[in-house]
Amino acid sequence: MNGEPRIQLNVRISKETSNMLDEIVDYYQENTKLGRIYKGDVLTDIIEKSYEIMNKQKKMNKKF
């Protein structure tokens, strides 16, 4: 990824959510040319994209 220090998160999720994450990881693996894809990489990507969307929505709400 980007060489920043990493921390470990220990979370409990449902089996269904875990299965969804596995499916997303498989999708990333099949559709990217980055080599091996790990769950942490996928979660980081999802969080970063969600954060960007959240900030855009905040800016839009401030305009109105």
N, C-alpha and C positions, 0 to 999 in steps of 0.2 A: 504494500500500500504506500503510504507516504512517509514512513520513517519516524512518525511521532511515537512517543512513549504510549504503551498500551496498558489498559487495565482489564482485569477479568471480571465479568459480571456473572453472577450465579443467580439464575431465575428459574422459577417453576412455571411451565406452560402446559396446556392441555395436550394430550396425545394428538388431537385433531390439528392444533396449531403447529405442532412439531412436524406432522405429516405435510402440512401446507408449506412449511419452511423447506423441507426436503425437496418438495416439488419445485419450488422457486429456485433452489440451488441447482437442481438438475437442468432447469430452463436456462439459467445463467451459463452453466457449463456447456450446454449445447449451442448457445447463441452468442458466445463471446470468444475472442481469440486470445484470451489472457492466460491460458494454461489452466492449472488446477484452481478451482474456485472453492472457497471454504465458507461455512455458515457465517463466520464472523465478518467476512468480506461482504457477503450479501446483506447482512443486517446493517453494516455500516453504510452501504449504498442506500438502502431503504430509508434509514434514519436521516441521512444527509439530504436526500430528495424531499422527504416529508418536511424537513426543517425549512428548506427553500420555499416550498409551497406555503407553509405556515406564514413565513415572513412576507411573501407576496400578498397573502390574504390580509394580513395585518395592515400593510400599506394601503391596500384598497379600502379597507374599513375606515381608515383615518381620513381618506379623501371624502367620504360621504358623511 
